[in-house]
Amino acid sequence: MSDFARHYLEATLVLLRGQKRLAERAFAQLEPADFHLTIDAEANSIAVLIKHMWGNMRSRWGAFLESDGEKLDRHRDAEFVDDIEALEPLMELWEEGWGYVFTALEMLSPEDLLSTVTIRGKPHTVLEAIQRQVSHYAYHLGQIVMLAKHIRGESWRTLSIPRGRSQAFNESLGYRREENG
């Protein structure tokens, strides 16, 4: 089990680092003012999503094994107020939040995966808590990329395989699909 658990922890770190880089490639295509745009009055801006992810990461991963994942000093509602104008402080929150995630995950041992932590008083295995957060971050990172793509419109540069280029991409990797039958 420990080989599997070790592999799971390593794979989770690789996945999350890749997801972080994906969002950063979207950020690189934006102007500072773009971080504050919304698609409607009820939508979150990229700046708000960064603040919310930071608050969640700080709360969930700070003192991960020792305290409830919903910290008493978290002010979740304030995370949804777009009040950080300059890009530099937003990017500092972005890095700080991911720092909590990576530090906590790197400190875990395979034996920790079946330990119990709480989030809002509800018990979770460490494995369940990790899965919960991976899912939560994927949700918001998808929102960030979609917003960035929407904002950039026709000037958007894809972050993955361009439409109509899958076969050429596969061939560049030396991959050929075999026909069945």
N, C-alpha and C positions, 0 to 999 in steps of 0.2 A: 504493500500500500504506500510506503514512503516514497518509492520511485514514482508512482503515479501522482502522488500529492506534490512532490517536488516539480515534476513536469507541469502539472496544472498551474502552480504558482509562477513558474517561469513563462509558460504560455500566456498567462493572464497579463504579466508585465509587458511582454512583447506586443500583445494585442492593444493594451491601453496606450503604450508609447506610440504605436502606429496610428491610433485614433487621434491622439493629441497632435501628431505631425500633420495628419490630414486636415484638421481644423486650422492649423497654422498656415498650411498652404492656401487655404481659403482666405484667411486674414491677409496674407501677402498680396492678394488681388484687390483689396479694399483701400479706400481713402479713409482717414480718421473719422470724418463725418458719417461715413457709411455705417459705422458701428452703432449708431444711434437711430437708424431708420427702422420703421416698422411697416408691415403690410396693412395694418388697420389699427384702430384705437385700442383693441383688446390684445393685440399681439405683443410679444416681447421683442426687443431689439437684441442684437448680438451682444451689446454691452450689458444688458440685463441678464442674458443667459450666462455670460462670463461671471457676473457677480453672484448669480444663483449657484452656479457650479462651484465657485470658490466657497460660498457659505456651506454648501452641502459637504464638500470635500473636507473642509476644516472640521465640521461637526462630526462627520462619520468616521474620519480616519485619525483625528487627533486623539491620543490616548486610547487607541482602538480597542485593545484588549482589557483596558482598565475601567472605562466609563461608558455610560450609555451613548449611543451614536447620535442622539439629539441633545446637544449640549445646552445647558441652561442659559448661556450667554449668546446663543444664536438668536438673531432677529430675522427670521425667514421673510417676513413681509417686506422688510427694508431691502432685501435682495432684489425685489421687483420694482424698485424705483431707479430710474435712469438718471443718476445724479453725479456720475463721474465723467466729466467732459473730456479730459485729456486721455490720450491713448496710453501713455506710459504707465499711469497708475492701474489702468485696466489690465495691461500685460503683466504688471507685477502681481496682481491678484491671480491671474491665470497661472503664472509660474508657481506662486505660493500654494495654490490649491493642489496642483499636480504634485508638488513637493510632499504634501501630506499623504497623498495616495501612494506614491512610489516608496516613500520612507516606510510607511506601515507595511506594505506588501513585502518589501525587501527584508524586513525584520521577522516575518513569519517563518515558522518551521513547518515541515509537513505534519507534525503532530498537532499543530494548532488548528488545522482545518475542521476538526470535529469538536473543538472547544465551543463554548457558548458565549455570545456577546448579546447585548440588548440594543434595540433601536426603538425609541419611544416606549421603553419598558417591555417590549415584546422580545422573547428570546429567539435568537437565530444561531445556527452553527456559523462559524467563521466562513465556511464555504457558501452558505446561503447569503450571508451579508455581502460577500464579494460579488456573487452573482447578481444580487439586487443592485449594487452600485454599477457594475459593468452595464447592465441593462439601462439604468437611469442615465448614465453618461452617453451611451450610444443614442438614446432618444434625443438628448439635447445637442449632441454633436451633429446629428442629422439635421436638426433645426438650423444650426449655425451654417452648415454647408448649403442647405436649401436657401436660406436668406441671402447668403453671399452670392449665390448663383443668380437669384432673382434680382438683386441689386445691380450686379455687373451686366446682366442681360447678354447681349451679343458679344461683349468683350470678355466674357467668362472663358477661362481656360480650364478644361476638364481636369479633374483630379484622378481620373481613372482611364480606362480604355475608351477612346472616343467612339461615338456611334459609327457603325459600319466598318470598324477596324478590328473587330474581335479575331477574325481569321488571320489577318496579318500579324496581330500581336501574338497569337498562339504559335504561328510559324516562326516568329522571331525567337521564341523560346525553344524551338525544336519539337514542339508538340503537334502531333497529327492525330486527328480523331479517326478511329477505325470504324468502318461501317459494320453494323450487326447483320449477320445472316448472309 
